[in-house]
């Protein structure tokens, strides 16, 4: 959730003093699934980190990717890990303060944030697959897609409203987008109660497809997906070895049932 692929990647910046004060004194803000950060102070058992532990446990269980649902055990393991992360962050700060941040460090932080958003998006879609019997069989396909199979985005703030512009990957079939966005609508429906009132909690980010024509990312292609998940024109550019490595599987239907679309 911190957007790191390996333990050697940089930890994201912690919340600033104003954010922490607002959370502690006014009970506003705090860590969320979409904006998951930790306080790397002298103590790992701060109010902010205790809330982060609750967020992590809920996300861990709701993702459906793990067998354990022992909340106490998961939270205990997480808090132990946070203690280690605090030590790592202090070492990171000492190293960073010795020199001005390089472009590489800035790029690493931005990439970590992007990957964290992709991971959150994937978790939401897997959660949605559990919400309807006609979607359950897609759980493994979504897991196979992983974070790299989710379209990337860039933050954009206009008139005080933060949104994220979606940039599709060149390797992915454009027809996958309307199929997978149905999961987003299903997940959004879980944010309302039985009388259609908004539930408390954090809401998904506002994501808008780019209006720029023919703008695609050269993202890392995900192997082992159905053939119709890949852009056919892109597939035609691959040589025999690249196709073999990609391990393309049989196509599946990208048409949802009427019950799901209602």
N, C-alpha and C positions, 0 to 999 in steps of 0.2 A: 504493500500500500504506500510505501515511501518512494516507489519508483526506482528501486535499485535492483539490478540484475545479479550483482555479485557483492560480496562483503567489502570489496575494495572500492566500490563506487562511492562518490561523495554523498553524505547525508544532506537532505534538504535543510534550508534555513528554518530555525524554530520560530514560533510566533513572537512578535515583539512585545515590549512591556505594556503598551496600551491595550493590545488584544487580551493579554493575560489578565490585566486589571479589570477590563470590562467583563471577562468571563467569571472571575472570582467574586467581584463586588456586585455586579449587576445581573449575573446569571444569564448573560447573553453571549452568543457566539460559541467558540470552543471547537474542538476537532470534529470533523465530519468525515464520512466516507469519501466525499468528493474533494475535500481539502484536508487530508490527513497529515498532521504534523505533530511533532513531539517537543516537549520542553526539555532541553538538555542542560539542566542546572546541576547544582551540587547534589540535590536529591532527585531520585527518579520517581518518588511517590508524591508528586505534586497533584493538586486538584485537576489541572489540565491533563496530565498523564493518566490519572485515574479514569477520567472521562474517555480518553483515547483508548484505554483498555476495554471499556464497555463497547465502544464503536468497533474495535477490532474483533472482539468475540462475536458480536452480532453479524458482522460481515463474513467472518470465518465460517460460521454455521450456515448462514443463508446462501453462501456461494454454492453449496451442494457438492463441492469438490473433495470434501474430506469426510471420513467416517465418524470422527469423534464429535460428540455434541455435549461433552462435559464442560459446562461453562466455567466452573471453578478451576478445573485443571488447565483449560486453555488460557484463562486470565492469569493464572499463576505463572505459566510458562512465558506469557507475553511480558509480564512485569519484570521477570528475571532478564529477559532479552533487552528490555529498555535500559536496565542498569548497565549492560554491556555497551549499548549504543551511546549512552551518555559519556562513557569513557572514550569511545571512539571519536565522538564529536569534539570533545575537549582537545584531543590530539590533532584533529582536523583543523580546529581553530588556531592552535599554536603554529601549525605549518602554514596555514593561509595568511596569518598575520605577519609572517616573516617576509612576505612578498605580495605585491598587488595581484588581484585576481586576473588570471590569464584568460584569453578568449576561450581556451579549452575548458577551463573551469565553468565559465558562463554557459558554454554550449552543453557541458555535462549536466548542469542544473536544469536547463531548459529541456533537454532530452529526457531526464528523469521525470520531470513534471508531465511531459507528453505521455510517457509510458504508463505513469500512474493513472492518467485519465483513461487510457485504453484498457487497463486492467479493471478499473471501476466499471467501465461500460460493459466489458465482458461479464463481470459478476452480476450486473443488473440483468443482462439478457439470459444468463443461466437461471437466475431466480425466476424470471418470467416463464421459462420453459416448464417449471414445476407448477405453474398456475392453471394450466389447461391440459386436459388429457391428450389433445391433438398435437401438443407441442413437446410432450415429454420425450418422444423418441429423437428429438433434435438436440438433446443435451450433449451427447457425445460429439456431434458435429461441431457444436459451439466450443466445446473444450478442445477439440482438435484445431480449431481456428486459432485459439489462444489470443493474447493481446495483440500480436502482430497481424491477426486477421481482421481486427477492428480498424475502421478508417481513422486516420489521424486527424487532429484539428489544431488550430491556432487560436489563442485568445484574441478577442477584439472588443474594445469598450467604446460604445457610442451613447451619447446623452446619458451617461451614468449607468447604463445597463451593460453588464458583461455577458458576452456570448462567445461561442466557439464556432469558427468557420471550418467546415469539413472539407478535407482534401483527399479524394480517393487515391488508392494505390493503383499503379498502372497494371499490375499483374492480376488484379481482381476483376471479375466479371461485373459490369455495372448492374446486371439484373439481380445480383445478390443484395444490393442496397435496399430496394423496396421489400424484399423478403425478410431481411434481418430487422428492419425498422418496425415491423409488426411486433417484435419482441419488446421494443421500446415502448410502444403504446400499451402493451399488456402490463409492463412494469409500472408505467404511469398510473394505470387503473388501480394498482395496489395502494396508491397514496390517498385513496378516498375510502370512506367507510360505507356501510350498507345504505345510508341515506344520502350518499353522494356529497358528503362534507369532507373537506381536506383533513387528512390526519396530521398530527404533529410530527415533526421530523424534517430531515433534509430532502430537498427535491433535486431531481436530475438536472444537469446543466442544460442550458439552451444551446442546441447545436443546429447550425444552418448550413446547408450545402453551399459550396462556393458558386458564385455567379460567373466566375472566369471560365471561359471555354477552353477545353483541351488542357486543363491544368491537372496534372497527376503527379503523385509522388513515386519515386523509385524505391518503394519500401521493400523490406525483406519478404520474399514470397514464402508462404507457409506450405510445406510439403504434405502429401497424403490426403488432400482434400478431393471431393468429387470434381470431375472434369468441368462441369458447368459452373464451378466457383472461380475458374480461371478465365481471364480474358483470352478468347481464342486467337486474336491477332498477336497477343503477347506470346502465347504458346508456340505460334509459328516461327518465332524468332529464336527459339531454343534449339540447340544441337542435340544429338542423340544421347550424349552423356548427361546433359542438363535435364532432359526429359526423364531419363531413368532415375536420376537423383530426386526429382520432384515427386515421383511415385504417385502419379495421378490415379484416382479411384473412379469407379463408375458414377455417372451422374445421378442426381436425385431430383425429385420434384421440388420446384421452388414456388409451388402454389399452395397457399394455406386453405384450410377448410372454411366453409361458410360460417360455421359456428365460431371459429377464431376471429373472423373478420367482422362479426356482428358487434 
